[in-house]
């Protein structure tokens, strides 16, 4: 069984990524920005395991392998769409606006 459960870990992970992203948009130094991005990476990693486990559990047994195989597709789409968002947002709003746009959507 799970020690803490998947739902609380997933919620904490999502909040950590979002809050860290918003805070990183207001970083004043490179080191603040770097520390916040490391913290975001920690929270992203914290949420990956429960997401994969939950996906495997909710999928019907016959489709479980396929469900786990397509799980990374949204991440790839997010990277691709992120390039378009960056193109549209970074000139008028700067890198801080880009970080905020991505963090608030998450």
ZAZADO-418879 format. One line per 2 residues: their letters; for each residue x, y, z of N, C-alpha, C, CB. Coordinates in nm, 4 decimals. Glycine has a CB too. Example, Ala and Ser with C-alpha at 12.3 -4.5 7.8 and 13.67 -1.06 7.14 Angstrom:
! residues 2
AS	1.3190,-0.5690,0.7800,1.2300,-0.4500,0.7800,1.3200,-0.3300,0.7800,1.1308,-0.4473,0.9046 ~ 1.2850,-0.2250,0.7080,1.3670,-0.1060,0.7140,1.2900,0.0030,0.7870,1.4084,-0.0598,0.5725
END
This chain:
! residues 106
XX	0.0817,-0.1188,0.0000,0.0000,0.0000,0.0000,0.0857,0.1246,0.0000,-0.0927,0.0001,0.1186 ~ 0.0198,0.2346,-0.0202,0.0881,0.3636,-0.0204,0.1025,0.4158,0.1215,0.0124,0.4651,-0.1071
XX	0.2130,0.4773,0.1472,0.2352,0.5336,0.2800,0.1511,0.6599,0.3014,0.3840,0.5652,0.2998 ~ 0.1470,0.7463,0.1986,0.0746,0.8720,0.2113,-0.0465,0.8804,0.1181,0.1679,0.9871,0.1838
XX	-0.0544,0.7947,0.0205,-0.1622,0.8017,-0.0786,-0.1211,0.8835,-0.1988,-0.2881,0.8607,-0.0168 ~ -0.1804,0.8508,-0.3109,-0.1426,0.9188,-0.4349,-0.2013,1.0588,-0.4458,-0.1863,0.8369,-0.5536
XX	-0.3224,1.0758,-0.3981,-0.3879,1.2061,-0.4135,-0.3140,1.3179,-0.3404,-0.5307,1.1984,-0.3630 ~ -0.2819,1.3026,-0.2124,-0.2104,1.4122,-0.1449,-0.0747,1.4422,-0.2090,-0.1904,1.3782,0.0024
XX	-0.0042,1.3386,-0.2508,0.1266,1.3592,-0.3141,0.1094,1.4326,-0.4464,0.1990,1.2241,-0.3364 ~ 0.0077,1.3957,-0.5234,-0.0169,1.4616,-0.6519,-0.0558,1.6079,-0.6320,-0.1271,1.3880,-0.7297
XX	-0.1396,1.6359,-0.5333,-0.1805,1.7736,-0.5061,-0.0615,1.8566,-0.4603,-0.2917,1.7770,-0.4000 ~ 0.0170,1.8044,-0.3685,0.1354,1.8765,-0.3198,0.2329,1.9008,-0.4344,0.2051,1.7974,-0.2060
XX	0.2505,1.8006,-0.5196,0.3402,1.8137,-0.6332,0.2934,1.9249,-0.7272,0.3500,1.6809,-0.7087 ~ 0.1662,1.9235,-0.7627,0.1139,2.0263,-0.8526,0.1240,2.1658,-0.7944,-0.0292,1.9967,-0.8866
XX	0.0910,2.1783,-0.6661,0.1020,2.3085,-0.6005,0.2468,2.3554,-0.5937,0.0427,2.3022,-0.4601 ~ 0.3378,2.2627,-0.5627,0.4795,2.2984,-0.5553,0.5338,2.3478,-0.6883,0.5604,2.1797,-0.5086
XX	0.4946,2.2813,-0.7962,0.5390,2.3231,-0.9297,0.4812,2.4604,-0.9629,0.4968,2.2190,-1.0373 ~ 0.3537,2.4810,-0.9373,0.2895,2.6085,-0.9697,0.3450,2.7237,-0.8865,0.1394,2.5980,-0.9489
XX	0.3529,2.7037,-0.7569,0.4041,2.8101,-0.6691,0.5506,2.8398,-0.7005,0.3887,2.7701,-0.5202 ~ 0.6292,2.7353,-0.7195,0.7696,2.7555,-0.7551,0.7853,2.8293,-0.8869,0.8411,2.6225,-0.7625
XX	0.6982,2.7981,-0.9833,0.7040,2.8663,-1.1115,0.6704,3.0138,-1.0998,0.6107,2.8007,-1.2089 ~ 0.5648,3.0440,-1.0256,0.5263,3.1846,-1.0067,0.6374,3.2599,-0.9334,0.3926,3.1951,-0.9278
XX	0.6915,3.1992,-0.8293,0.8003,3.2656,-0.7555,0.9238,3.2853,-0.8427,0.8375,3.1841,-0.6311 ~ 0.9527,3.1890,-0.9289,1.0719,3.2023,-1.0138,1.0578,3.3171,-1.1128,1.0981,3.0721,-1.0893
XX	0.9353,3.3535,-1.1485,0.9152,3.4679,-1.2378,0.9557,3.5991,-1.1705,0.7689,3.4751,-1.2826 ~ 0.9602,3.5990,-1.0377,0.9960,3.7198,-0.9636,1.1361,3.7131,-0.9023,0.8944,3.7444,-0.8546
XX	1.2135,3.6134,-0.9414,1.3501,3.6004,-0.8897,1.4328,3.7230,-0.9304,1.4168,3.4694,-0.9423 ~ 1.5120,3.7712,-0.8376,1.5942,3.8903,-0.8619,1.7367,3.8563,-0.9046,1.5983,3.9761,-0.7373
XX	1.7819,3.7355,-0.8710,1.9182,3.6964,-0.9067,1.9165,3.5602,-0.9767,2.0090,3.6920,-0.7806 ~ 2.0254,3.5328,-1.0428,2.0410,3.4032,-1.1078,2.0294,3.2898,-1.0059,2.1760,3.3958,-1.1807
XX	2.0896,3.3076,-0.8885,2.0909,3.2016,-0.7873,1.9526,3.1759,-0.7296,2.1869,3.2373,-0.6753 ~ 1.8733,3.2802,-0.7118,1.7343,3.2612,-0.6696,1.6570,3.1824,-0.7749,1.6661,3.3972,-0.6440
XX	1.6740,3.2216,-0.9004,1.6060,3.1536,-1.0107,1.6477,3.0070,-1.0165,1.6367,3.2234,-1.1448 ~ 1.7769,2.9825,-1.0068,1.8281,2.8453,-1.0123,1.7724,2.7614,-0.8975,1.9817,2.8453,-1.0079
XX	1.7731,2.8142,-0.7763,1.7206,2.7411,-0.6611,1.5722,2.7081,-0.6799,1.7409,2.8228,-0.5324 ~ 1.4961,2.8041,-0.7264,1.3530,2.7796,-0.7475,1.3292,2.6765,-0.8565,1.2817,2.9094,-0.7830
XX	1.4086,2.6774,-0.9617,1.3927,2.5782,-1.0682,1.4315,2.4385,-1.0181,1.4784,2.6169,-1.1912 ~ 1.5291,2.4302,-0.9301,1.5644,2.3010,-0.8689,1.4489,2.2508,-0.7834,1.6934,2.3135,-0.7831
XX	1.3882,2.3399,-0.7072,1.2725,2.3030,-0.6246,1.1579,2.2549,-0.7135,1.2264,2.4233,-0.5374 ~ 1.1338,2.3240,-0.8247,1.0304,2.2812,-0.9195,1.0613,2.1411,-0.9702,1.0198,2.3801,-1.0381
XX	1.1862,2.1145,-1.0027,1.2262,1.9810,-1.0485,1.1986,1.8749,-0.9441,1.3734,1.9796,-1.0846 ~ 1.2222,1.9069,-0.8182,1.1914,1.8139,-0.7096,1.0428,1.7804,-0.7080,1.2340,1.8728,-0.5744
XX	0.9594,1.8838,-0.7146,0.8143,1.8610,-0.7122,0.7662,1.7872,-0.8368,0.7403,1.9939,-0.6994 ~ 0.8268,1.8160,-0.9523,0.7891,1.7431,-1.0745,0.8217,1.5943,-1.0577,0.8632,1.8017,-1.1995
XX	0.9385,1.5659,-1.0062,0.9765,1.4265,-0.9843,0.8891,1.3587,-0.8808,1.1209,1.4180,-0.9417 ~ 0.8457,1.4340,-0.7822,0.7603,1.3795,-0.6767,0.6252,1.3354,-0.7319,0.7402,1.4829,-0.5660
XX	0.5758,1.4020,-0.8340,0.4450,1.3696,-0.8887,0.4458,1.2648,-0.9979,0.3830,1.4912,-0.9407 ~ 0.5616,1.2350,-1.0541,0.5676,1.1429,-1.1670,0.5315,1.0004,-1.1278,0.7053,1.1452,-1.2280
XX	0.5862,0.9506,-1.0214,0.5594,0.8130,-0.9781,0.4125,0.7854,-0.9522,0.6375,0.7827,-0.8542 ~ 0.3476,0.8691,-0.8713,0.2050,0.8471,-0.8483,0.1211,0.8560,-0.9759,0.1542,0.9472,-0.7481
XX	0.1586,0.9444,-1.0674,0.0830,0.9575,-1.1924,0.0926,0.8302,-1.2757,0.1340,1.0776,-1.2737 ~ 0.2121,0.7748,-1.2841,0.2308,0.6513,-1.3607,0.1564,0.5360,-1.2936,0.3815,0.6175,-1.3744
XX	0.1688,0.5240,-1.1625,0.1009,0.4159,-1.0906,-0.0509,0.4261,-1.1046,0.1400,0.4181,-0.9424 ~ -0.1037,0.5450,-1.0902,-0.2482,0.5644,-1.1015,-0.2966,0.5323,-1.2424,-0.2860,0.7082,-1.0643
XX	-0.2211,0.5732,-1.3427,-0.2586,0.5429,-1.4810,-0.2633,0.3931,-1.5049,-0.1607,0.6081,-1.5786 ~ -0.1679,0.3226,-1.4507,-0.1665,0.1775,-1.4655,-0.2809,0.1099,-1.3916,-0.0356,0.1223,-1.4166
XX	-0.3209,0.1663,-1.2803,-0.4287,0.1060,-1.2009,-0.5671,0.1291,-1.2594,-0.4249,0.1598,-1.0610 ~ -0.5911,0.2465,-1.3151,-0.7257,0.2772,-1.3638,-0.7526,0.2216,-1.5029,-0.7469,0.4261,-1.3646
XX	-0.6485,0.1887,-1.5761,-0.6671,0.1339,-1.7111,-0.7129,-0.0122,-1.7008,-0.5346,0.1446,-1.7946 ~ -0.8033,-0.0530,-1.7907,-0.8408,-0.1943,-1.7929,-0.7182,-0.2809,-1.8200,-0.9496,-0.2202,-1.8996
XX	-0.7184,-0.4019,-1.7659,-0.6013,-0.4884,-1.7757,-0.5525,-0.5053,-1.9195,-0.6328,-0.6237,-1.7165 ~ -0.6463,-0.5209,-2.0137,-0.6086,-0.5402,-2.1538,-0.5401,-0.4170,-2.2132,-0.7315,-0.5749,-2.2361
XX	-0.5731,-0.3000,-2.1629,-0.5193,-0.1755,-2.2187,-0.4087,-0.1132,-2.1344,-0.6301,-0.0761,-2.2354 ~ -0.3710,-0.1795,-2.0269,-0.2747,-0.1213,-1.9332,-0.1411,-0.0866,-1.9990,-0.2510,-0.2168,-1.8184
XX	-0.0869,-0.1775,-2.0782,0.0418,-0.1508,-2.1442,0.0301,-0.0330,-2.2402,0.0908,-0.2757,-2.2198 ~ -0.0787,-0.0285,-2.3157,-0.0987,0.0824,-2.4095,-0.1149,0.2145,-2.3343,-0.2221,0.0563,-2.4986
XX	-0.1894,0.2112,-2.2250,-0.2099,0.3334,-2.1465,-0.0775,0.3872,-2.0941,-0.3057,0.3069,-2.0297 ~ 0.0075,0.3002,-2.0468,0.1374,0.3438,-1.9957,0.2302,0.3862,-2.1083,0.2022,0.2328,-1.9143
XX	0.2127,0.3273,-2.2272,0.2967,0.3644,-2.3408,0.2643,0.5042,-2.3926,0.2807,0.2631,-2.4528 ~ 0.1369,0.5433,-2.3873,0.0986,0.6756,-2.4380,0.1063,0.7840,-2.3299,-0.0427,0.6703,-2.4951
XX	0.1344,0.7480,-2.2075,0.1401,0.8446,-2.0981,0.2363,0.9611,-2.1244,0.1804,0.7743,-1.9715 ~ 0.3536,0.9390,-2.1845,0.4454,1.0524,-2.2070,0.4039,1.1468,-2.3196,0.5820,1.0000,-2.2368
XX	0.3042,1.1117,-2.3990,0.2668,1.1959,-2.5130,0.2287,1.3383,-2.4710,0.1510,1.1322,-2.5882 ~ 0.1480,1.3573,-2.3668,0.1165,1.4962,-2.3288,0.2395,1.5786,-2.2915,0.0202,1.4965,-2.2128
XX	0.3409,1.5153,-2.2361,0.4623,1.5903,-2.2031,0.5298,1.6392,-2.3308,0.5601,1.5032,-2.1205 ~ 0.5376,1.5537,-2.4302,0.5944,1.5950,-2.5591,0.5122,1.7046,-2.6250,0.6046,1.4756,-2.6529
XX	0.3808,1.6916,-2.6173,0.2939,1.7962,-2.6723,0.3133,1.9278,-2.5972,0.1462,1.7527,-2.6659 ~ 0.3295,1.9179,-2.4664,0.3517,2.0384,-2.3866,0.4788,2.1105,-2.4268,0.3573,2.0036,-2.2396
XX	0.5842,2.0353,-2.4547,0.7092,2.0965,-2.4999,0.6882,2.1652,-2.6345,0.8214,1.9905,-2.5104 ~ 0.6170,2.0987,-2.7244,0.5915,2.1557,-2.8563,0.5039,2.2806,-2.8472,0.5254,2.0519,-2.9468
XX	0.3978,2.2735,-2.7690,0.3088,2.3881,-2.7533,0.3805,2.5002,-2.6780,0.1793,2.3469,-2.6791 ~ 0.4665,2.4629,-2.5854,0.5422,2.5619,-2.5093,0.6275,2.6507,-2.5985,0.6299,2.4930,-2.4079
XX	0.6798,2.5954,-2.7067,0.7586,2.6761,-2.8000,0.6714,2.7842,-2.8630,0.8214,2.5871,-2.9095 ~ 0.5487,2.7494,-2.8987,0.4568,2.8485,-2.9544,0.4183,2.9540,-2.8525,0.3324,2.7808,-3.0069
XX	0.3949,2.9111,-2.7289,0.3629,3.0069,-2.6229,0.4803,3.1018,-2.6011,0.3278,2.9334,-2.4913 ~ 0.6007,3.0466,-2.6003,0.7201,3.1295,-2.5817,0.7316,3.2336,-2.6930,0.8468,3.0415,-2.5778
XX	0.7079,3.1916,-2.8156,0.7166,3.2829,-2.9291,0.6167,3.3976,-2.9152,0.6924,3.2074,-3.0600 ~ 0.4961,3.3651,-2.8682,0.3904,3.4661,-2.8581,0.4062,3.5567,-2.7368,0.2558,3.3989,-2.8529
XX	0.4655,3.5060,-2.6297,0.4642,3.5779,-2.5020,0.5941,3.6511,-2.4716,0.4351,3.4822,-2.3910 ~ 0.7074,3.5976,-2.5152,0.8348,3.6497,-2.4648,0.8660,3.7905,-2.5150,0.9469,3.5568,-2.5041
XX	0.8307,3.8248,-2.6383,0.8593,3.9609,-2.6860,0.7781,4.0669,-2.6114,0.8307,3.9708,-2.8355 ~ 0.6467,4.0517,-2.6020,0.5730,4.1582,-2.5333,0.5849,4.1567,-2.3806,0.4293,4.1491,-2.5700
XX	0.6088,4.0399,-2.3200,0.6042,4.0309,-2.1733,0.7363,3.9899,-2.1080,0.4986,3.9334,-2.1332 ~ 0.8361,3.9552,-2.1863,0.9658,3.9156,-2.1318,0.9640,3.7741,-2.0758,1.0084,4.0124,-2.0239
XX	1.0797,3.7309,-2.0265,1.0898,3.5935,-1.9757,1.0037,3.5734,-1.8516,1.2355,3.5592,-1.9438 ~ 0.9849,3.6799,-1.7714,0.9005,3.6665,-1.6525,0.7554,3.6377,-1.6917,0.9081,3.7942,-1.5666
XX	0.7068,3.7055,-1.7942,0.5719,3.6788,-1.8424,0.5557,3.5382,-1.8946,0.5354,3.7761,-1.9496 ~ 0.6594,3.4881,-1.9604,0.6567,3.3505,-2.0108,0.6497,3.2514,-1.8947,0.7812,3.3220,-2.0982
XX	0.7336,3.2711,-1.7943,0.7334,3.1820,-1.6780,0.5969,3.1853,-1.6092,0.8452,3.2220,-1.5781 ~ 0.5399,3.3041,-1.5933,0.4072,3.3157,-1.5304,0.3000,3.2454,-1.6130,0.3697,3.4633,-1.5116
XX	0.3025,3.2659,-1.7441,0.2011,3.2027,-1.8301,0.2080,3.0514,-1.8195,0.2196,3.2458,-1.9765 ~ 0.3266,2.9980,-1.8207,0.3415,2.8524,-1.8133,0.3045,2.8015,-1.6734,0.4865,2.8108,-1.8491
XX	0.3429,2.8741,-1.5703,0.3184,2.8294,-1.4330,0.1703,2.8356,-1.3960,0.3992,2.9139,-1.3356 ~ 0.1031,2.9372,-1.4412,-0.0384,2.9514,-1.4058,-0.1257,2.8524,-1.4803,-0.0857,3.0925,-1.4344
XX	-0.0822,2.8086,-1.5978,-0.1573,2.7087,-1.6728,-0.1411,2.5723,-1.6091,-0.1119,2.7049,-1.8189 ~ -0.0234,2.5449,-1.5526,0.0054,2.4133,-1.4952,-0.0971,2.3807,-1.3912,0.1460,2.4079,-1.4347
END
